[in-house]
Amino acid sequence: MALRGSSAADVDNSPEADQFRQTIAGLLKRIDREAEQLRQKTADLLTQGGALHEATQSKHVLEALVVQLREANEHLVLAASGAQDMQAKAESANHRQEEFLSMLAHELRNPLAPIAMAADLLGKISTAHPLLPKLHGIISRQVSHMAHLVDDLVDASRVSTGNITLQKRSLLLAEIIESAVETSQPFIDKRTQQLTISMPDASIIIHGDLVRLAQAFANLIINATKFTPVDGHIDILVQLQTSTVKVVIKDDGVGIAADIQPYIFELFRQGPLSLDRSQGGLGIGLSLVRTVVEMHTGTVSVYSAGADLGSEFTVELPIAAEFIKDDEEGDAPADAIQGCRILLIEDNANANEILSHLLTMEGHTLTSAFDGTSGLEMAKDNIYDVIVCDIGLPGIDGYEVLRRLRLHTAKPVPLCIAISGYSQQENKMNAASVGFDHYMVKPVAIDALVNFIAPRLPH
């Protein structure tokens, strides 16, 4: 070899040694690179392993969430089914409640009818005991009050179930106020209170339901009479706005406490009562007022400065576009030469007898029937100008009487007036569908009945 006999220094500095060292250095660098690559791959694998672990955990979490969502969905389905069942039961309960109150009102109105008509008859007897007018007034006022309570009872059901329907048409506001005052006048007279009405000269037209609006204003007036002392004052102020009209009913009564005012229009809500319940009522009237006014897209509000400072209720209603209307004067009816021939079909013997007397005193000729079958036969066999027929008759009801009469007679059908203890709109529509010209709720207002008959008077 070339290195044999050379010293260590010679060997260390030889070209072969340099080459060897370079080779070793290259190998070390390569090992370092491969070691670094191995460390990087190891780190990558460890990272991927962590991600895989996290993914596995996430999968378990997602599976658990899916299970929870499935269970929640099942609970939701059960809850929805239960809610539907509860709603059906609630609707059924509301329907039964309305049917019960309707039947109760009918049964209460039936005995009220002959009492009211007997009171009217007493009022027409002039040659009697001097106490008779006073007794007549007492009976009339109490019957009117009882009838008002019965109406409130039925309306409570309608308000709570939202089952109030409207028959809208163009109305004079004066006509609405007049009807409301007529209803509330007995309450005003009873407490010798003074009512003042202030209205603009313009004929203000409202698009609404006459019966319901008059009832709402009557409730406000009657409420004022209850909480205004004897000989107190009640004012009705009508204020015409640009597109609305305000009707303000003010009194100088006991006022309304501030803590009660926000709740005064809630159903069955009343202020503190004395033990004798001198104000009376069922706590329904003001709730009905709000419902009726809002159904006419109006508002109602209350203000009282406090105890013994009176109260003020304000109803604001939209007016019709044609609110300025010329007053139309009809021709005065001519005097009647003689009365009408009237068939009265009423199964309540007392009501039949008293109503017959009242109509006879008006100059009419009365024939009575006490059930639907005999009444129908009389109507077929004889000529009448007017038929006054109860709806709830034994045998066949009043609807069927008129239906068969119109079907089986060639004669002109007379003016037909239904009387009933049922006040639901459905009953009125049923009566109209079979051909009744008018529908009156018991106790029948004799003056209104006489007015219905008047167009058939011979002249």
Secondary structure, 3 states (H helix, E strand, C coil): CCCCCCCHHHHHCCHHHHHHHHHHHHHHHHHHHHHHHHHHHHHHHHHHHHHHHHHHHHHHHHHHHHHHHHHHHHHHHHHHHHHHHHHHHHHHHHHHHHHHHHHHHHHHHHHHHHHHHHHHHHHHCCCCCCCHHHHHHHHHHHHHHHHHHHHHHHHHHHHHHCCCCCCCEEEEHHHHHHHHHHHHHHHHHHCCCEEEEECCCCCCEEEECHHHHHHHHHHHHHHHHHCCCCCCEEEEEEEECCCEEEEEEEECCCCCCCCCHHHCCCCCCCCCCCCCCCCCCCCCHHHHHHHHHHHCCCEEEEECCCCCCCEEEEEEEECCCCCCCCCCCCCCCCCCCCCCEEEEECCCHHHHHHHHHHHHHCCCEEEEECCHHHHHHHHHHCCCCEEEEECCCCCCCHHHHHHHHHHHCCCCCCEEEEEECCCCHHHHHHHHHHCCCEEEECCCCHHHHHHHHHHHCCC
